[in-house]
Amino acid sequence: MKIFSFIYDKKIVWLSLLTIVLMGSSLRFYKLGAIPNSLNWDEVSWGYNGYSIAETGRDEWGNLFPLSFKAFGDYKQPVYVYLTALSIKLFGLTPFAVRFPSALLGSLTVLVTYFLVKELLMDKEEQEDKNLVTKYVPLLTAGLLALSPWHIQFSRVAYEANVGLFFVILGVWMFIKGINKKSWQLLYGSIISLTLSAMTYHSEKIFTPILFVGLLMYGYRFLVLNKRLAFGLAVLFIVLNSIWALDFRTTARGRSVTIFSNQTKVLAPSIEYIEFDRQNNDILGVVLHNRRVVYALKYAENYLAHFNPVFLFITGDDVRHHAPGMGVLYMVSLPFILLGFRNIVLQSGRGGKLLLFWFFLSPVAAALAIDAPNASRSLIFLPTWQVFEAIGLLSFLRYLFTLKHTWISKLVVSLIIVLIAGNVLYYIHHYFVHTNHEYQRAWQYGYKEAITLISNYSDKRVFFDTSIEQAYIFYLFNTKYDPARYIAEGGSERRLSDCYSINIAYFGNCTQNIFSGDILVSAERKDENLYDIVDQVLYSTRKPAVYILQKR
């Protein structure tokens, strides 16, 4: 591909990479604290627990430097909280500080992806393909990831999945580099990074150990000649990850959202079939409709759902996981992904085989969850889609420039550029312009504003209705309530009561405690005969988001 021969200049390569990283960072940091325009309850929880750790060394429940954070009872993984504690020390308790670790590591993921792909695919056999892969594909993959709607979406919010992805990519790069350079330091460093991924996000607790087996297969020829090193790596990985896997509080959280926890919904049709089969003495039917078969089929359905083009390119899943009117991948990417996937399957060396292993392994943990497909739990797909697309796009361009009629090549290349630019601009517009308008409710917009409004009623008792979900953590975060004071007052243990107070505010099922003159904060309009509207927070559509009510 002589047209790109200038990229062989190392200075141009580094300048191009720097440009890509700066572009990716700009898209991840621009108006970081304002788009989305509100922290959701998980982000607020990360933030206040990080603030509490930074100020007292304890979480909201009073636990000293915990390795799992009880929070709402979901026992969050620890890495993001501790990263947030550092960020809050630097920037204060702000939305920007809460999202900063995700945006920073998301930007660094673009950089590390370049080195990963360069190392991963450098063993291509044909010289022409080797030039294509080692020179162009890593840069293009990094560029595609920098512009990826899937990755931008998760880098701009306090999503631990995004940080877990960074540690996976870093760990895989260090392992492959360690094998190629015969560096035990890099290999042991990769174990630490992969373990940190499992300490960051639940999906990686399943994904990472299986991926590690694939890495051992990748480095088999080197490791079999260095058995002591191989044994040390395996033991360290097993010890670190086993200790983490045996934290039953975090594994219980994982089990609570799986298909096995929702037995009534999953098994109900099967139970009806089995009753029918037994009445008709149908032994084969009883076998085919037993719960193990049902679970297997449900798992397969969930697994395959993550490859559904409608999910990937058109609708996405949860509205917090994509921009309005978008999937998680660009529509224009589809033909190049398919072409690149074909090329990898037909021509790959051991790096390509590892990439395919990674790709098909990615939904394994996500498929266990009740809601599938799920862009957060399957974020670990990245950057495989981008590698396929880069290889496919470059292969197609190489073919175009073999055509005799150069005007056709130029026309098609121009069309591709227009389509890619159009897709990217469409995403950027819909994310930065429409997200705050169309998805306000999903981001709990109005909670922060309501807490600001109740400062006007400091002489009254203020009650938060249960329609304001996890209201207590929004109150703590937005009033910057002193963590030492909160813990001294009992911390979140008080939440075990039906009705509890923090300062002048009351939370929980407190309806029977509300008297004339008291303030009620609610996402619903209560009985007009009992409550007057004294203030309200409005969505941009002018519809009420939160009511500030006073009991008559």
ABEGO torsion letter per residue (X at the ends): XAAAAAAABAAAAAAAAAAAAAAAAAAAABGAAAOBABBBAAAAAAAAAAAAAAAAGBBAAGBBGBABBAEAGAGBBAAAAAAAAAAAAAAEBBAAAAAAAAAAAAAAAAAAAAAAAAAAAAABABAAAAAAAAAAAAAAAAAAAAABAAAAAAAABBBAAAAAAAAAAAAAAAAAAAAAAGBAAAAAAAAAAAAAAAAABAAAAAAAAAAAAAAAAAAAAAAAABAAAAAAAAAAAAAAAAAAAABAAAAAAAAAABAAABAAAAAAAAAAAAAAAAAAGBAAAAAAABAAAAAAAAAAAAAAAAABAAAAAAAEBBAAABBBGBBABBAAAAAAAAAAAAAAAAABBAAAAAAAAAAAAAAAAAAABABOBBAAAAAAAOAAAAAAAAAAAAAAAAAAAABABAAAAAAAAAAAAAAAAAAAAAAAAAAAAAAAAAAAAAAGBGAAAAAAAAAAAAABBBBBBAABBGAAAAAAAAAGBBAAAAAAAGEAAAAABABBBBEABBBEBAAAABBBGBBBBBABBBBAAABBBABBBBBAAGBBABBBBBBX
